[in-house]
Amino acid sequence: MSEHFAYDKDWTDIEDMLHRAERKQHHHLMALQDKTLNKKQKLAHMKNYKGLEGVINGLRWVLGDKDMTARTVLGA
């Protein structure tokens, strides 16, 4: 399995990805406030928002966020 992983990311790369994911999630949250969107468009933004929530939780766990448990990340 390890041949599929480069292990070439440093902490700065991971933190940058976290910040990018948080900004993208915020974008989707703000888009949900748009009253002109139809149901399909709102659903797409909500799916992306929730998907990024998982990404953010996983990255926070990797970075050692003391408030982020494996249970939160895995949803178990």
N, CA, C and O atoms as a GROMACS GRO file, in nm:
protein
  304
    1MET      N    1   0.082  -0.120   0.000
    1MET     CA    2   0.000   0.000   0.000
    1MET      C    3   0.086   0.126   0.000
    1MET      O    4   0.047   0.226  -0.061
    2SER      N    5   0.200   0.124   0.065
    2SER     CA    6   0.280   0.246   0.076
    2SER      C    7   0.338   0.292  -0.058
    2SER      O    8   0.380   0.407  -0.070
    3GLU      N    9   0.340   0.205  -0.158
    3GLU     CA   10   0.390   0.248  -0.289
    3GLU      C   11   0.297   0.349  -0.355
    3GLU      O   12   0.334   0.411  -0.454
    4HIS      N   13   0.176   0.365  -0.301
    4HIS     CA   14   0.080   0.462  -0.354
    4HIS      C   15   0.096   0.600  -0.290
    4HIS      O   16   0.028   0.695  -0.329
    5PHE      N   17   0.183   0.610  -0.192
    5PHE     CA   18   0.199   0.735  -0.118
    5PHE      C   19   0.341   0.787  -0.133
    5PHE      O   20   0.438   0.712  -0.121
    6ALA      N   21   0.353   0.917  -0.158
    6ALA     CA   22   0.485   0.978  -0.176
    6ALA      C   23   0.546   1.023  -0.044
    6ALA      O   24   0.668   1.033  -0.032
    7TYR      N   25   0.461   1.051   0.055
    7TYR     CA   26   0.508   1.102   0.184
    7TYR      C   27   0.596   1.226   0.167
    7TYR      O   28   0.696   1.242   0.237
    8ASP      N   29   0.558   1.312   0.073
    8ASP     CA   30   0.640   1.430   0.045
    8ASP      C   31   0.576   1.561   0.091
    8ASP      O   32   0.623   1.669   0.054
    9LYS      N   33   0.472   1.553   0.170
    9LYS     CA   34   0.406   1.674   0.220
    9LYS      C   35   0.464   1.711   0.356
    9LYS      O   36   0.486   1.626   0.442
   10ASP      N   37   0.488   1.841   0.374
   10ASP     CA   38   0.533   1.885   0.506
   10ASP      C   39   0.417   1.954   0.578
   10ASP      O   40   0.308   1.968   0.522
   11TRP      N   41   0.441   1.996   0.700
   11TRP     CA   42   0.334   2.056   0.780
   11TRP      C   43   0.278   2.181   0.716
   11TRP      O   44   0.158   2.208   0.727
   12THR      N   45   0.362   2.257   0.650
   12THR     CA   46   0.317   2.378   0.582
   12THR      C   47   0.219   2.343   0.470
   12THR      O   48   0.119   2.412   0.451
   13ASP      N   49   0.248   2.237   0.395
   13ASP     CA   50   0.157   2.193   0.289
   13ASP      C   51   0.021   2.154   0.346
   13ASP      O   52  -0.083   2.188   0.290
   14ILE      N   53   0.022   2.084   0.458
   14ILE     CA   54  -0.102   2.038   0.520
   14ILE      C   55  -0.180   2.157   0.575
   14ILE      O   56  -0.302   2.164   0.558
   15GLU      N   57  -0.111   2.250   0.640
   15GLU     CA   58  -0.178   2.370   0.692
   15GLU      C   59  -0.236   2.454   0.578
   15GLU      O   60  -0.346   2.508   0.591
   16ASP      N   61  -0.162   2.464   0.468
   16ASP     CA   62  -0.212   2.539   0.352
   16ASP      C   63  -0.338   2.474   0.296
   16ASP      O   64  -0.434   2.543   0.262
   17MET      N   65  -0.338   2.342   0.287
   17MET     CA   66  -0.457   2.271   0.237
   17MET      C   67  -0.575   2.293   0.331
   17MET      O   68  -0.688   2.310   0.285
   18LEU      N   69  -0.550   2.294   0.461
   18LEU     CA   70  -0.657   2.321   0.558
   18LEU      C   71  -0.716   2.460   0.536
   18LEU      O   72  -0.838   2.475   0.532
   19HIS      N   73  -0.631   2.560   0.520
   19HIS     CA   74  -0.680   2.697   0.501
   19HIS      C   75  -0.757   2.710   0.369
   19HIS      O   76  -0.858   2.779   0.362
   20ARG      N   77  -0.708   2.642   0.265
   20ARG     CA   78  -0.779   2.645   0.137
   20ARG      C   79  -0.916   2.580   0.149
   20ARG      O   80  -1.015   2.630   0.096
   21ALA      N   81  -0.922   2.468   0.220
   21ALA     CA   82  -1.049   2.397   0.238
   21ALA      C   83  -1.146   2.482   0.320
   21ALA      O   84  -1.265   2.486   0.290
   22GLU      N   85  -1.095   2.550   0.423
   22GLU     CA   86  -1.181   2.637   0.504
   22GLU      C   87  -1.236   2.753   0.423
   22GLU      O   88  -1.353   2.789   0.436
   23ARG      N   89  -1.152   2.812   0.339
   23ARG     CA   90  -1.200   2.922   0.254
   23ARG      C   91  -1.304   2.873   0.155
   23ARG      O   92  -1.405   2.941   0.132
   24LYS      N   93  -1.281   2.757   0.095
   24LYS     CA   94  -1.376   2.702  -0.001
   24LYS      C   95  -1.508   2.668   0.069
   24LYS      O   96  -1.615   2.690   0.013
   25GLN      N   97  -1.500   2.614   0.189
   25GLN     CA   98  -1.622   2.583   0.264
   25GLN      C   99  -1.699   2.711   0.294
   25GLN      O  100  -1.822   2.714   0.284
   26HIS      N  101  -1.628   2.816   0.332
   26HIS     CA  102  -1.692   2.945   0.360
   26HIS      C  103  -1.762   2.997   0.234
   26HIS      O  104  -1.872   3.052   0.242
   27HIS      N  105  -1.698   2.980   0.119
   27HIS     CA  106  -1.759   3.020  -0.008
   27HIS      C  107  -1.895   2.951  -0.026
   27HIS      O  108  -1.994   3.015  -0.063
   28HIS      N  109  -1.899   2.821   0.000
   28HIS     CA  110  -2.024   2.747  -0.017
   28HIS      C  111  -2.128   2.790   0.086
   28HIS      O  112  -2.247   2.795   0.056
   29LEU      N  113  -2.085   2.820   0.208
   29LEU     CA  114  -2.177   2.869   0.310
   29LEU      C  115  -2.239   3.002   0.268
   29LEU      O  116  -2.360   3.021   0.283
   30MET      N  117  -2.157   3.093   0.217
   30MET     CA  118  -2.208   3.222   0.173
   30MET      C  119  -2.302   3.205   0.053
   30MET      O  120  -2.403   3.275   0.042
   31ALA      N  121  -2.270   3.112  -0.036
   31ALA     CA  122  -2.355   3.088  -0.153
   31ALA      C  123  -2.492   3.038  -0.110
   31ALA      O  124  -2.592   3.068  -0.175
   32LEU      N  125  -2.498   2.963  -0.001
   32LEU     CA  126  -2.626   2.913   0.049
   32LEU      C  127  -2.718   3.025   0.095
   32LEU      O  128  -2.839   3.006   0.105
   33GLN      N  129  -2.663   3.141   0.124
   33GLN     CA  130  -2.743   3.255   0.167
   33GLN      C  131  -2.810   3.328   0.050
   33GLN      O  132  -2.897   3.412   0.070
   34ASP      N  133  -2.767   3.294  -0.072
   34ASP     CA  134  -2.819   3.359  -0.192
   34ASP      C  135  -2.964   3.316  -0.215
   34ASP      O  136  -2.992   3.199  -0.240
   35LYS      N  137  -3.055   3.410  -0.207
   35LYS     CA  138  -3.198   3.383  -0.222
   35LYS      C  139  -3.239   3.352  -0.366
   35LYS      O  140  -3.350   3.303  -0.389
   36THR      N  141  -3.151   3.380  -0.462
   36THR     CA  142  -3.187   3.359  -0.602
   36THR      C  143  -3.156   3.216  -0.650
   36THR      O  144  -3.194   3.180  -0.761
   37LEU      N  145  -3.089   3.137  -0.568
   37LEU     CA  146  -3.054   3.001  -0.609
   37LEU      C  147  -3.176   2.910  -0.603
   37LEU      O  148  -3.262   2.923  -0.516
   38ASN      N  149  -3.181   2.818  -0.697
   38ASN     CA  150  -3.289   2.720  -0.694
   38ASN      C  151  -3.248   2.603  -0.603
   38ASN      O  152  -3.135   2.599  -0.554
   39LYS      N  153  -3.338   2.510  -0.583
   39LYS     CA  154  -3.315   2.400  -0.490
   39LYS      C  155  -3.194   2.314  -0.532
   39LYS      O  156  -3.115   2.273  -0.446
   40LYS      N  157  -3.180   2.288  -0.660
   40LYS     CA  158  -3.069   2.207  -0.710
   40LYS      C  159  -2.935   2.275  -0.684
   40LYS      O  160  -2.839   2.209  -0.644
   41GLN      N  161  -2.928   2.406  -0.706
   41GLN     CA  162  -2.805   2.480  -0.681
   41GLN      C  163  -2.770   2.481  -0.532
   41GLN      O  164  -2.654   2.463  -0.495
   42LYS      N  165  -2.871   2.501  -0.448
   42LYS     CA  166  -2.847   2.501  -0.303
   42LYS      C  167  -2.800   2.364  -0.256
   42LYS      O  168  -2.712   2.355  -0.170
   43LEU      N  169  -2.858   2.259  -0.312
   43LEU     CA  170  -2.818   2.123  -0.275
   43LEU      C  171  -2.672   2.098  -0.312
   43LEU      O  172  -2.598   2.035  -0.236
   44ALA      N  173  -2.631   2.146  -0.428
   44ALA     CA  174  -2.492   2.129  -0.471
   44ALA      C  175  -2.397   2.200  -0.374
   44ALA      O  176  -2.293   2.145  -0.337
   45HIS      N  177  -2.432   2.322  -0.333
   45HIS     CA  178  -2.348   2.394  -0.237
   45HIS      C  179  -2.346   2.323  -0.101
   45HIS      O  180  -2.242   2.317  -0.036
   46MET      N  181  -2.460   2.269  -0.058
   46MET     CA  182  -2.464   2.200   0.069
   46MET      C  183  -2.379   2.072   0.066
   46MET      O  184  -2.310   2.042   0.163
   47LYS      N  185  -2.385   1.999  -0.044
   47LYS     CA  186  -2.302   1.878  -0.057
   47LYS      C  187  -2.154   1.912  -0.050
   47LYS      O  188  -2.077   1.845   0.018
   48ASN      N  189  -2.116   2.018  -0.120
   48ASN     CA  190  -1.976   2.060  -0.116
   48ASN      C  191  -1.936   2.107   0.023
   48ASN      O  192  -1.826   2.078   0.070
   49TYR      N  193  -2.024   2.180   0.088
   49TYR     CA  194  -1.998   2.229   0.223
   49TYR      C  195  -1.974   2.112   0.318
   49TYR      O  196  -1.876   2.110   0.393
   50LYS      N  197  -2.064   2.013   0.314
   50LYS     CA  198  -2.052   1.898   0.403
   50LYS      C  199  -1.931   1.812   0.368
   50LYS      O  200  -1.865   1.760   0.458
   51GLY      N  201  -1.900   1.798   0.242
   51GLY     CA  202  -1.781   1.724   0.201
   51GLY      C  203  -1.654   1.788   0.253
   51GLY      O  204  -1.564   1.720   0.302
   52LEU      N  205  -1.649   1.919   0.243
   52LEU     CA  206  -1.533   1.992   0.294
   52LEU      C  207  -1.523   1.985   0.446
   52LEU      O  208  -1.414   1.993   0.502
   53GLU      N  209  -1.637   1.970   0.513
   53GLU     CA  210  -1.634   1.952   0.657
   53GLU      C  211  -1.553   1.828   0.694
   53GLU      O  212  -1.475   1.830   0.790
   54GLY      N  213  -1.571   1.720   0.619
   54GLY     CA  214  -1.493   1.599   0.642
   54GLY      C  215  -1.345   1.620   0.614
   54GLY      O  216  -1.259   1.573   0.689
   55VAL      N  217  -1.315   1.690   0.506
   55VAL     CA  218  -1.175   1.721   0.471
   55VAL      C  219  -1.111   1.802   0.583
   55VAL      O  220  -1.000   1.770   0.627
   56ILE      N  221  -1.180   1.904   0.629
   56ILE     CA  222  -1.128   1.993   0.734
   56ILE      C  223  -1.106   1.914   0.863
   56ILE      O  224  -1.003   1.929   0.928
   57ASN      N  225  -1.203   1.831   0.900
   57ASN     CA  226  -1.186   1.750   1.021
   57ASN      C  227  -1.066   1.658   1.011
   57ASN      O  228  -0.989   1.645   1.106
   58GLY      N  229  -1.049   1.594   0.896
   58GLY     CA  230  -0.935   1.505   0.876
   58GLY      C  231  -0.802   1.579   0.883
   58GLY      O  232  -0.708   1.531   0.947
   59LEU      N  233  -0.794   1.694   0.820
   59LEU     CA  234  -0.670   1.772   0.823
   59LEU      C  235  -0.641   1.823   0.964
   59LEU      O  236  -0.526   1.823   1.008
   60ARG      N  237  -0.743   1.866   1.035
   60ARG     CA  238  -0.724   1.910   1.172
   60ARG      C  239  -0.674   1.796   1.260
   60ARG      O  240  -0.589   1.817   1.347
   61TRP      N  241  -0.726   1.677   1.238
   61TRP     CA  242  -0.682   1.560   1.314
   61TRP      C  243  -0.534   1.530   1.286
   61TRP      O  244  -0.457   1.504   1.378
   62VAL      N  245  -0.496   1.535   1.157
   62VAL     CA  246  -0.357   1.511   1.118
   62VAL      C  247  -0.264   1.613   1.184
   62VAL      O  248  -0.154   1.579   1.227
   63LEU      N  249  -0.310   1.738   1.192
   63LEU     CA  250  -0.227   1.844   1.251
   63LEU      C  251  -0.226   1.838   1.404
   63LEU      O  252  -0.152   1.912   1.468
   64GLY      N  253  -0.306   1.750   1.461
   64GLY     CA  254  -0.304   1.733   1.606
   64GLY      C  255  -0.396   1.825   1.683
   64GLY      O  256  -0.372   1.852   1.800
   65ASP      N  257  -0.502   1.874   1.619
   65ASP     CA  258  -0.600   1.958   1.688
   65ASP      C  259  -0.653   1.879   1.808
   65ASP      O  260  -0.710   1.771   1.792
   66LYS      N  261  -0.634   1.932   1.927
   66LYS     CA  262  -0.671   1.862   2.050
   66LYS      C  263  -0.822   1.842   2.064
   66LYS      O  264  -0.866   1.754   2.138
   67ASP      N  265  -0.901   1.921   1.992
   67ASP     CA  266  -1.046   1.908   1.996
   67ASP      C  267  -1.100   1.814   1.888
   67ASP      O  268  -1.220   1.790   1.882
   68MET      N  269  -1.012   1.761   1.803
   68MET     CA  270  -1.056   1.677   1.692
   68MET      C  271  -1.023   1.532   1.724
   68MET      O  272  -0.907   1.492   1.723
   69THR      N  273  -1.126   1.456   1.752
   69THR     CA  274  -1.107   1.315   1.784
   69THR      C  275  -1.124   1.229   1.660
   69THR      O  276  -1.183   1.271   1.561
   70ALA      N  277  -1.071   1.108   1.666
   70ALA     CA  278  -1.090   1.014   1.558
   70ALA      C  279  -1.238   0.986   1.539
   70ALA      O  280  -1.284   0.965   1.426
   71ARG      N  281  -1.312   0.987   1.647
   71ARG     CA  282  -1.457   0.964   1.640
   71ARG      C  283  -1.525   1.074   1.556
   71ARG      O  284  -1.614   1.046   1.476
   72THR      N  285  -1.483   1.197   1.576
   72THR     CA  286  -1.539   1.308   1.499
   72THR      C  287  -1.504   1.293   1.351
   72THR      O  288  -1.588   1.313   1.264
   73VAL      N  289  -1.381   1.257   1.324
   73VAL     CA  290  -1.336   1.244   1.185
   73VAL      C  291  -1.409   1.131   1.115
   73VAL      O  292  -1.451   1.146   1.000
   74LEU      N  293  -1.424   1.020   1.182
   74LEU     CA  294  -1.485   0.902   1.121
   74LEU      C  295  -1.637   0.900   1.130
   74LEU      O  296  -1.703   0.821   1.061
   75GLY      N  297  -1.692   0.985   1.215
   75GLY     CA  298  -1.836   0.992   1.229
   75GLY      C  299  -1.894   0.872   1.301
   75GLY      O  300  -2.013   0.841   1.286
   76ALA      N  301  -1.814   0.805   1.377
   76ALA     CA  302  -1.862   0.685   1.447
   76ALA      C  303  -1.905   0.717   1.588
   76ALA      O  304  -1.949   0.628   1.661
   0.00000   0.00000   0.00000
